[in-house]
């Protein structure tokens, strides 16, 4: 039995952003998942992690404009449907859920 990787699971997640996308949604999601698994707790931690691991991340991701800023992570997660990751997570059927920061918290972090 083949197990899909993180990119396979989340590649079809709808991107709620307008046409002015500078970074691929899957790149942003992958970075956040990896950084969180490595202990990142704030958006600045995610950016710091990604910059430190940019070379390695580049082996798996396109990163057309390099590493997104922490502000970009905040803006993207403020627009994401909080249930969208759970629809793609294989453990969701077993009652396991992916913890995604709520839209309200992300908007508050963005100053809105």
CNS distance restraints for C-alpha pairs under 8 A (distance, minus, plus):
assign (resid   4 and name CA) (resid   8 and name CA) 5.70 0.50 0.50
assign (resid   4 and name CA) (resid   9 and name CA) 6.58 0.50 0.50
assign (resid   5 and name CA) (resid   9 and name CA) 6.39 0.50 0.50
assign (resid   6 and name CA) (resid  10 and name CA) 6.33 0.50 0.50
assign (resid   6 and name CA) (resid  30 and name CA) 7.10 0.50 0.50
assign (resid   7 and name CA) (resid  11 and name CA) 5.52 0.50 0.50
assign (resid   7 and name CA) (resid  26 and name CA) 6.75 0.50 0.50
assign (resid   7 and name CA) (resid  30 and name CA) 6.97 0.50 0.50
assign (resid   8 and name CA) (resid  12 and name CA) 7.91 0.50 0.50
assign (resid   9 and name CA) (resid  88 and name CA) 5.67 0.50 0.50
assign (resid   9 and name CA) (resid  89 and name CA) 6.59 0.50 0.50
assign (resid   9 and name CA) (resid  90 and name CA) 7.97 0.50 0.50
assign (resid  10 and name CA) (resid  26 and name CA) 6.71 0.50 0.50
assign (resid  10 and name CA) (resid  29 and name CA) 7.77 0.50 0.50
assign (resid  10 and name CA) (resid  85 and name CA) 7.06 0.50 0.50
assign (resid  10 and name CA) (resid  88 and name CA) 6.22 0.50 0.50
assign (resid  10 and name CA) (resid  89 and name CA) 7.93 0.50 0.50
assign (resid  11 and name CA) (resid  26 and name CA) 5.80 0.50 0.50
assign (resid  13 and name CA) (resid  84 and name CA) 6.63 0.50 0.50
assign (resid  13 and name CA) (resid  85 and name CA) 7.27 0.50 0.50
assign (resid  13 and name CA) (resid  88 and name CA) 7.60 0.50 0.50
assign (resid  14 and name CA) (resid  84 and name CA) 7.79 0.50 0.50
assign (resid  15 and name CA) (resid  25 and name CA) 6.53 0.50 0.50
assign (resid  15 and name CA) (resid  80 and name CA) 7.45 0.50 0.50
assign (resid  16 and name CA) (resid  79 and name CA) 6.15 0.50 0.50
assign (resid  16 and name CA) (resid  80 and name CA) 6.30 0.50 0.50
assign (resid  17 and name CA) (resid  21 and name CA) 6.79 0.50 0.50
assign (resid  17 and name CA) (resid  76 and name CA) 7.33 0.50 0.50
assign (resid  17 and name CA) (resid  79 and name CA) 7.17 0.50 0.50
assign (resid  22 and name CA) (resid  64 and name CA) 7.83 0.50 0.50
assign (resid  22 and name CA) (resid  65 and name CA) 6.76 0.50 0.50
assign (resid  23 and name CA) (resid  27 and name CA) 7.05 0.50 0.50
assign (resid  23 and name CA) (resid  28 and name CA) 7.21 0.50 0.50
assign (resid  23 and name CA) (resid  63 and name CA) 6.75 0.50 0.50
assign (resid  23 and name CA) (resid  64 and name CA) 6.71 0.50 0.50
assign (resid  23 and name CA) (resid  65 and name CA) 6.55 0.50 0.50
assign (resid  23 and name CA) (resid  68 and name CA) 6.89 0.50 0.50
assign (resid  24 and name CA) (resid  28 and name CA) 6.54 0.50 0.50
assign (resid  24 and name CA) (resid  62 and name CA) 7.78 0.50 0.50
assign (resid  24 and name CA) (resid  63 and name CA) 7.22 0.50 0.50
assign (resid  24 and name CA) (resid  64 and name CA) 7.88 0.50 0.50
assign (resid  25 and name CA) (resid  29 and name CA) 6.20 0.50 0.50
assign (resid  26 and name CA) (resid  30 and name CA) 5.92 0.50 0.50
assign (resid  27 and name CA) (resid  31 and name CA) 6.12 0.50 0.50
assign (resid  27 and name CA) (resid  61 and name CA) 5.87 0.50 0.50
assign (resid  27 and name CA) (resid  62 and name CA) 7.17 0.50 0.50
assign (resid  27 and name CA) (resid  63 and name CA) 6.63 0.50 0.50
assign (resid  28 and name CA) (resid  32 and name CA) 6.21 0.50 0.50
assign (resid  28 and name CA) (resid  68 and name CA) 7.41 0.50 0.50
assign (resid  28 and name CA) (resid  73 and name CA) 6.98 0.50 0.50
assign (resid  29 and name CA) (resid  33 and name CA) 6.13 0.50 0.50
assign (resid  30 and name CA) (resid  34 and name CA) 6.15 0.50 0.50
assign (resid  31 and name CA) (resid  35 and name CA) 5.92 0.50 0.50
assign (resid  31 and name CA) (resid  46 and name CA) 7.31 0.50 0.50
assign (resid  31 and name CA) (resid  50 and name CA) 6.50 0.50 0.50
assign (resid  31 and name CA) (resid  57 and name CA) 7.85 0.50 0.50
assign (resid  32 and name CA) (resid  36 and name CA) 5.91 0.50 0.50
assign (resid  32 and name CA) (resid  46 and name CA) 6.21 0.50 0.50
assign (resid  33 and name CA) (resid  37 and name CA) 6.17 0.50 0.50
assign (resid  34 and name CA) (resid  38 and name CA) 6.31 0.50 0.50
assign (resid  35 and name CA) (resid  39 and name CA) 6.41 0.50 0.50
assign (resid  35 and name CA) (resid  40 and name CA) 5.29 0.50 0.50
assign (resid  35 and name CA) (resid  45 and name CA) 7.63 0.50 0.50
assign (resid  35 and name CA) (resid  46 and name CA) 5.41 0.50 0.50
assign (resid  35 and name CA) (resid  49 and name CA) 6.02 0.50 0.50
assign (resid  35 and name CA) (resid  50 and name CA) 7.22 0.50 0.50
assign (resid  36 and name CA) (resid  40 and name CA) 4.65 0.50 0.50
assign (resid  36 and name CA) (resid  41 and name CA) 6.64 0.50 0.50
assign (resid  36 and name CA) (resid  46 and name CA) 7.31 0.50 0.50
assign (resid  40 and name CA) (resid  45 and name CA) 5.02 0.50 0.50
assign (resid  40 and name CA) (resid  46 and name CA) 5.68 0.50 0.50
assign (resid  40 and name CA) (resid  49 and name CA) 7.56 0.50 0.50
assign (resid  41 and name CA) (resid  45 and name CA) 6.33 0.50 0.50
assign (resid  41 and name CA) (resid  46 and name CA) 7.61 0.50 0.50
assign (resid  42 and name CA) (resid  46 and name CA) 6.56 0.50 0.50
assign (resid  43 and name CA) (resid  47 and name CA) 6.40 0.50 0.50
assign (resid  43 and name CA) (resid  70 and name CA) 5.08 0.50 0.50
assign (resid  43 and name CA) (resid  71 and name CA) 7.66 0.50 0.50
assign (resid  43 and name CA) (resid  73 and name CA) 6.71 0.50 0.50
assign (resid  43 and name CA) (resid  74 and name CA) 6.93 0.50 0.50
assign (resid  44 and name CA) (resid  48 and name CA) 6.15 0.50 0.50
assign (resid  44 and name CA) (resid  70 and name CA) 5.27 0.50 0.50
assign (resid  45 and name CA) (resid  49 and name CA) 6.02 0.50 0.50
assign (resid  46 and name CA) (resid  50 and name CA) 6.13 0.50 0.50
assign (resid  46 and name CA) (resid  70 and name CA) 6.98 0.50 0.50
assign (resid  47 and name CA) (resid  51 and name CA) 6.14 0.50 0.50
assign (resid  47 and name CA) (resid  67 and name CA) 7.35 0.50 0.50
assign (resid  47 and name CA) (resid  68 and name CA) 7.04 0.50 0.50
assign (resid  47 and name CA) (resid  69 and name CA) 5.96 0.50 0.50
assign (resid  47 and name CA) (resid  70 and name CA) 5.38 0.50 0.50
assign (resid  48 and name CA) (resid  52 and name CA) 6.20 0.50 0.50
assign (resid  49 and name CA) (resid  53 and name CA) 6.19 0.50 0.50
assign (resid  50 and name CA) (resid  54 and name CA) 5.49 0.50 0.50
assign (resid  50 and name CA) (resid  57 and name CA) 7.53 0.50 0.50
assign (resid  50 and name CA) (resid  67 and name CA) 6.51 0.50 0.50
assign (resid  51 and name CA) (resid  67 and name CA) 6.40 0.50 0.50
assign (resid  53 and name CA) (resid  57 and name CA) 6.01 0.50 0.50
assign (resid  54 and name CA) (resid  58 and name CA) 5.94 0.50 0.50
assign (resid  54 and name CA) (resid  66 and name CA) 7.89 0.50 0.50
assign (resid  54 and name CA) (resid  67 and name CA) 7.05 0.50 0.50
assign (resid  55 and name CA) (resid  59 and name CA) 6.99 0.50 0.50
assign (resid  56 and name CA) (resid  60 and name CA) 7.53 0.50 0.50
assign (resid  57 and name CA) (resid  61 and name CA) 5.95 0.50 0.50
assign (resid  58 and name CA) (resid  62 and name CA) 6.34 0.50 0.50
assign (resid  58 and name CA) (resid  63 and name CA) 6.55 0.50 0.50
assign (resid  63 and name CA) (resid  67 and name CA) 6.56 0.50 0.50
assign (resid  68 and name CA) (resid  72 and name CA) 5.86 0.50 0.50
assign (resid  68 and name CA) (resid  73 and name CA) 6.95 0.50 0.50
assign (resid  69 and name CA) (resid  73 and name CA) 6.66 0.50 0.50
assign (resid  70 and name CA) (resid  74 and name CA) 6.35 0.50 0.50
assign (resid  71 and name CA) (resid  75 and name CA) 6.23 0.50 0.50
assign (resid  71 and name CA) (resid 110 and name CA) 7.20 0.50 0.50
assign (resid  72 and name CA) (resid  76 and name CA) 6.08 0.50 0.50
assign (resid  73 and name CA) (resid  77 and name CA) 6.07 0.50 0.50
assign (resid  74 and name CA) (resid  78 and name CA) 6.05 0.50 0.50
assign (resid  74 and name CA) (resid 106 and name CA) 5.66 0.50 0.50
assign (resid  74 and name CA) (resid 107 and name CA) 7.41 0.50 0.50
assign (resid  74 and name CA) (resid 109 and name CA) 6.90 0.50 0.50
assign (resid  74 and name CA) (resid 110 and name CA) 6.15 0.50 0.50
assign (resid  75 and name CA) (resid  79 and name CA) 6.65 0.50 0.50
assign (resid  75 and name CA) (resid 106 and name CA) 7.32 0.50 0.50
assign (resid  75 and name CA) (resid 107 and name CA) 7.49 0.50 0.50
assign (resid  75 and name CA) (resid 110 and name CA) 6.74 0.50 0.50
assign (resid  76 and name CA) (resid  80 and name CA) 6.42 0.50 0.50
assign (resid  77 and name CA) (resid 101 and name CA) 7.43 0.50 0.50
assign (resid  77 and name CA) (resid 103 and name CA) 6.87 0.50 0.50
assign (resid  77 and name CA) (resid 106 and name CA) 6.35 0.50 0.50
assign (resid  78 and name CA) (resid 102 and name CA) 7.56 0.50 0.50
assign (resid  78 and name CA) (resid 103 and name CA) 4.69 0.50 0.50
assign (resid  78 and name CA) (resid 104 and name CA) 7.29 0.50 0.50
assign (resid  78 and name CA) (resid 105 and name CA) 7.87 0.50 0.50
assign (resid  78 and name CA) (resid 106 and name CA) 4.84 0.50 0.50
assign (resid  78 and name CA) (resid 107 and name CA) 5.44 0.50 0.50
assign (resid  79 and name CA) (resid 103 and name CA) 6.87 0.50 0.50
assign (resid  80 and name CA) (resid  84 and name CA) 7.54 0.50 0.50
assign (resid  80 and name CA) (resid 103 and name CA) 7.38 0.50 0.50
assign (resid  81 and name CA) (resid 103 and name CA) 7.96 0.50 0.50
assign (resid  82 and name CA) (resid 100 and name CA) 6.16 0.50 0.50
assign (resid  82 and name CA) (resid 101 and name CA) 7.62 0.50 0.50
assign (resid  82 and name CA) (resid 102 and name CA) 6.55 0.50 0.50
assign (resid  82 and name CA) (resid 103 and name CA) 7.23 0.50 0.50
assign (resid  83 and name CA) (resid  87 and name CA) 6.55 0.50 0.50
assign (resid  84 and name CA) (resid  88 and name CA) 6.90 0.50 0.50
assign (resid  85 and name CA) (resid  89 and name CA) 6.11 0.50 0.50
assign (resid  85 and name CA) (resid  98 and name CA) 6.52 0.50 0.50
assign (resid  85 and name CA) (resid 100 and name CA) 7.95 0.50 0.50
assign (resid  86 and name CA) (resid  92 and name CA) 5.78 0.50 0.50
assign (resid  86 and name CA) (resid  97 and name CA) 5.86 0.50 0.50
assign (resid  86 and name CA) (resid  98 and name CA) 5.79 0.50 0.50
assign (resid  87 and name CA) (resid  92 and name CA) 7.02 0.50 0.50
assign (resid  88 and name CA) (resid  92 and name CA) 7.85 0.50 0.50
assign (resid  89 and name CA) (resid  97 and name CA) 7.53 0.50 0.50
assign (resid  89 and name CA) (resid  98 and name CA) 7.19 0.50 0.50
assign (resid  91 and name CA) (resid  95 and name CA) 6.75 0.50 0.50
assign (resid  91 and name CA) (resid  96 and name CA) 5.19 0.50 0.50
assign (resid  91 and name CA) (resid  97 and name CA) 6.97 0.50 0.50
assign (resid  92 and name CA) (resid  96 and name CA) 4.76 0.50 0.50
assign (resid  92 and name CA) (resid  97 and name CA) 5.39 0.50 0.50
assign (resid  92 and name CA) (resid  98 and name CA) 7.88 0.50 0.50
assign (resid 101 and name CA) (resid 105 and name CA) 6.51 0.50 0.50
assign (resid 101 and name CA) (resid 106 and name CA) 6.63 0.50 0.50
assign (resid 102 and name CA) (resid 106 and name CA) 6.31 0.50 0.50
assign (resid 103 and name CA) (resid 107 and name CA) 5.99 0.50 0.50
assign (resid 104 and name CA) (resid 108 and name CA) 6.05 0.50 0.50
assign (resid 105 and name CA) (resid 109 and name CA) 6.17 0.50 0.50
assign (resid 106 and name CA) (resid 110 and name CA) 6.24 0.50 0.50
assign (resid 107 and name CA) (resid 111 and name CA) 6.33 0.50 0.50
assign (resid 107 and name CA) (resid 112 and name CA) 5.21 0.50 0.50
assign (resid 108 and name CA) (resid 112 and name CA) 5.37 0.50 0.50
